[in-house]
Amino acid sequence: MKNKRILHTFITALILALAVLSSACSDDRTAGLSLSPQESIFGPGLTTELVLSVSFIDPDSNEISFNPGRTNLKTFAETPSVTISNPNIRLLSIDTKLDDSAVEAKIIVRASDAMLSGTSAEINTEWGGCSAGAILWIRKNPADYIDADGVVTDPAAYDVLVNKQRRLPAGYIPVDLVRVEVPTILVFEEVNHLRQAASEALSAMFAAAEAEQGYKLLARSGYRSYNTQVMLYELNVREYGEEYAKRISARPGTSEHQSGLAMDISSPVVNYQLTEDFGDTDEGKWAAENAHRFGFILRYLKTKEDVTGYTYEPWHLRWVGTELAAEVYNSGLTLEEFFSN
């Protein structure tokens, strides 16, 4: 896994370096064009500002500065050209400044509300015969998506962050729940459902496990309604006491299962149970190393109880989409740590 993360970091840096290379400028007094920041991170539905700056060569000292001096600014009279590789990020405005102190343009873009954390795009500009680019990353700040009572305001988002401090609305029921098309364990039909995108991904993952390694995986517990979680939590409190129950099960509203994006999986090698031993089996190891290929992350990692609030659960998979899942997997972080990093 360490080598994969190093390779991922190298590829990201290479893409960024290629994106920000400036072309030769048509005016020999113009040194180049730069777009900053070279890497912008902002959330779905939000805007970010980038500054496009022209640098010049002083004919007397041959030093490079942002002061145009005696340069003819007619070359930059037209508005810069801006292209963005992802249509879900829209150009809002370009405000140019041309005077004897600087030649620059402020560019404001907005990400659509539907974009997912982990998505990226290239923004490329051309101005006065020069070009420059940067990378735009979408990563939501969970603090922007919670009300004063600790209830999340984006319950239907695929990248919603749900934990002990961030509750789903009590009445939230996903509108696109479907019955999973994979082998299941429990006869209680409610838990055999997921949101459609997550269900399709689970089918692809189970099929790959069997085709690639001959591993048999089964779905044990997916969607659970608020009321079902009430009964389950109260049962755990009666059986184990409240302090331990809080470590192994979620209070109603704080369970990812209510989102319809989480599935507990198991296999015959652990007698179809939910046990930490699953993480030591070939099936469990394969799931941990490959779930991100299908948009799932292992939500409750070993030694991370102080961050997630829950004990290690090698069976609990959370669907967040393939781009975000790859980012989280390669980071080695929990979802909480990833969003705050």
BELDAKA-V574180 format. One line per field, one symbol per residue. phi: phi as a letter, one per 30 degrees, with the letter a starting at -180 (. if undefined). burial: # if it has 16 or more other ideal C-beta (glycine too) atoms within 10 Angstrom, else .. A space follows every 10 residues. Layout:
phi: ???
burial: ???
//
This chain:
phi: .ddddddddd dedddddddc dcddcdcddc dlbbcbddbc baceiccbcb ccbccbcddd cidcacddhc ddddecddde dbbbdcddcc dcabccbbad cababcccbb dddddcejdb accbbbahic babaccccad ceddbacdci cdcbddddce ccadcbcdee cdbedcdbdd cbdcccddde dcbbdedddd dddddddded ddbidccbcc acdbdeddde dddddddddc jdddeddcbc dejccddddi ccbdcaaddc hiccbddedc dddddddddb eddcjcbddc ddicddcdib debdcccbdb jddddddddd dicddddddc d
burial: .......... .#...#..## .#..#.#..# #####....# .####..#.# .######... .......#.. #...##...# .#.#.#.##. ...#.#.#.. .####.#.## #...###### ########.# ########## .#..##.... .#.##.#### ###..###.. .#.#..##.# .#.##..... #####.#### ###.##.##. ....#.#### ######.##. .##..##... ....##..## .######### #######..# ...##..##. #.##.###.# ##.####### #..#..#### .######### ########## ..####.##. .
//
